[in-house]
Amino acid sequence: MKNMVRNVAAGVGVALALTGALLLAPPDGRAASSGGNGGPRDWRPLAVVAYAGGTAFASDIMAGGGPTYGGGVRWRMSKTFGLGIMLEKCSGSEVRTTNLMFNGQLFFPGRGRLLPYAIAGVGFNSVEFDPDLEYYVDPGRIVDRMALQLGAGMEWRVSSRLSIMAEGRGNLIKTWIRYGPASGPIRDTDPATQDIIHLYGLTLSAGLKLSF
């Protein structure tokens, strides 16, 4: 519970920082024009996105995955940079995760209706392992961890407001497994006795983006 409170507090802090960055950004950064001479821009700054796909997880002791879906809000601050707040859920048979992400998008020059971009940011992950697996003694073992988000995507603009997206993104989590009843907070546990694992997730998805 304390881990969740800290993660939520950190998420609120990041959200406030992003909001401050948006408010403090110069007007020409928030509404750059396509030609750079005050003409109409060829993109809209605010968008909502929804997507679905699948996630595969791998670690030192297990592999799994499952269907993934999510959505959120993205703000394009300039022709080359944008920010996004996304909430994602993966319902796997061995691992189930909820991921609150704060990601940036770096847009590259596109051709016609296609727009490629890179993704980088952080995620706050709630990870639940299947208690029926033989290496988990105590059921309901849930941990909350930060994770690095790295990936790339492509937009195909159907109209000025609607785009189709395809993304591939890595979710790199360093987490742990505790056997039996928890004796106390993980921070109070001797690191030599912690069963630390690196959980690597790869999410492939497709979705829709509606811009305003």
N, C-alpha and C positions, 0 to 999 in steps of 0.2 A: 504494500500500500504506500509506504514511504517513497519507494522508487517511482511509483506512478505519480505521486504528488510532485516529486522533483521534476519528472519529465514534463508534466503538464505545465509547471511553473516555467521550465525552460522553453517550452513551446510558446507560451504566452509572451515571454521575453523576445523570442525570435519574431513572433508576429508583430509585436510593437516596433521592433527594429525595422522590419520590412515596411510597416506603415509609415514610419518616420522617413525612411529612404524615399518612399513614393511622394510624400508631401514636400520633402526638401529638394527633390530632383528639379532642375530647372525646367521651365515650360518647354524649351526646345528639345529637351531630352525625353519629355513625356509625350510630345506630339510632333515628332520629326516629320518632315514632308518627304515625299518620294524623290523630289528633285533638289531639295535643299534650298529652294528659293521661295518658300512660302506657299507652294502649290499644295493641292490636296494630297494627303498621305495615301499610300496604297495598302494600309493595314489599319485595323481598328484596335484600340488599346486594351479593352476589357473583354474577357471571354470566359465562358463556362465550358467545361469539358466533362465527358463521361466515356468510359472505356471498359472493355472486358478482354480477358485473355487467359493466360496460364502462367504459373510460376513453378520452376523446378528448384529445389533446395539440395545442397550437397554439403557434407561436413566430414569430419574424421571418422564418425561412427555410423552415419546413416545417410540415406538419400530419400527424397520424397518430393511432393509437390501437389498442386491442385489448381482448380479454377480460381481466377482472380478477377475482381471488379473494383471500380473506384470512380472518383470524380473530384472536381474541385474548381477553383477559380485561378485564372492566369491573367497577369497584367503585363502587357508589352510596353516597356518604358521607352524604347527607341527601335530603330530598324534592326539593331544587332543584339539587343538584350531584353530579357523579360524575366519575371518572377512568378512563382506559382505556389499555392497552398493546396495540397491534395490529400485525400483520405482514401486508403486502399485496404481491401480485405482479401485474404487468401484462405480458402477453406480446404486444406489438404487433409489427407488421411492420417499422416504422422505428425505434421506440424501445421498449426493454424496461427496466422499472424494478422494483426491490425497495424497499419503503418501510416502515421501522420507525417507527411513530407513537406519540406520547405526547399524547393528546388529553383535553380536558375536555368534559363535557356539562352544559349548563345546561337544566334541565327547566322547562317552562312548565305552568300548570294545564291539565289535560286534561278531556275529556268522555267519561264512560263508560269504555270500554276503550282509547281513543286517548290517547297521550301524546306531544306534540310536544317537540322539544329542539333546541338549537343546539350546534354543534361548533366548538371552537377549540383549536389546539395546534401542535406542531412535528413534522416528520417528518425522518428521516435517509434520504436517497434514494441508492441506487446506480443510476446511469443508464447504459445501454449503447445506443449508436447503431448502426444497421445499417451495417457497413463497406462494403456493396455500393453504397450511395448515392454519387452522383457527387461530392458535396462532402466526402466523407471519404476521404482518401488512405491513411492508415495503419489497418489493421483492428484490431478489438478495443478501440476507444477507449472506456474506461469512466471515469466520474467519480463522485465521492461528494459530495453536497451536502445542506445543511439546507434545509428548505422550510416555508413557512407553510401550515397546514391550516385551512380555514374551510368551514363547511357547516351543514346542518340535516337533521333526520331525524324520523321518526314511528314509534312503536311501536303495534302493535295486540295487546293482551294476550289470548291464547287461553285461558290458565289462569293460576293463580298462579305457575307456574314457566316457562311457555312463551309467548314473544311472537314476532310476525313484525315485522321491521324493514324500512323503506325509507329510504335516505339519498341525499343529494346533497352532494358535498364537492369543494372546490377544492384543488389541490395546486400551490402557486406556487413554482417553482424558478428560481433564478438560477444558471446553469451556463455552461460554455464548450465550445468545440470546438477541438482542436488539429490542425493539418494536418501530416502527415509524422511521422517519429519524434520522440518527446519528448526535448527537450534537457535537461530537468531538472524538478524540482517546479514546479507551476503558480505557487506563491507566489514563486518566484525569477524568474518571467518578467515582463518589462516589461508593465504593464497596457495600454500603448498598442498592444502587439502581440497581445494576447489577443483572441480572437473570442468575446466574451461574448454570450450569448443569454438571454432570459427564456422559460422553458418553462412554459406554463400547462396544467394538467391538470384535467379535470372528470370525476369518477367518479360514476356512478349505479349503485346496487346494491340488492339485496334479500337478506334473510337471516333467520336464526333466532337467538333469544337464549334460553338456558336458564339460569334463575336458581336460586340455592341459598339 
